[in-house]
Amino acid sequence: MYTEKVMDHFQHPRNVGEIENASGVGTVGNAKCGDIMRIFLDIDDETHIIKDCKFKTFGCGAAVATSSMATELVMGKTIEEAMEVTNKAVMEALDGLPPVKIHCSLLAEEAIHAALWDYAEKHHIKIEGLSKPKSDIHEGEEDTEEEY
C-alpha cells in the first residue's frame, strides 16, 4: 500500500525534465525490476549549491515518486548536504514505502551520488565520502526505453 505522499509524487511529480548542459548527470538502474533513473544537477561552481535538479525516470510508481522526492530534497542544498540525502531520508519524506519497493529509494540515493560523481569528474575535484557509482545497467541501454 502506498502512502498519500507517494501517490501525490507519482501522480504529480516535481522537477520532471532535463537540464541542458547540466553540471552533473547520474543514471542508475536495477536490471531485475527494470527501473532506470536519470538525475540532472545544476550546481553553482562557487558556492557548490544545487540551483536546479530534474529527473527522467522509467519505472514503477515508487521509482517516479522517489525520484521526485529526491530532487525536492537536494534542491538548494550544498554538495555536502546533498551527500547526506539517504534512501532512508527519501523514504521518510514520502512517509514510507512498501518493503518490496525500498530498492527504489536506494536508486534515488545512488542517482544523486552518480550525478555528483559526474560533476566531480568534470571539475576535477574530490567530494569527501563519494565513491564511484555502481550500476547494473549497460551503457546506452537507458536510451532505448521510454522515460517519464
Secondary structure, DSSP 8 states (H G I E B T S, - for coil): ---HHHHHHHHS-SSBS--TT-SEEEEEE-TTT--EEEEEEEE-TTT-BEEEEEEEEES-HHHHHHHHHHHHHHTT-BHHHHHT--HHHHHHHTT---GGGHHHHHHHHHHHHHHHHHHHHHHT---TT-------S-TTGGGGS---
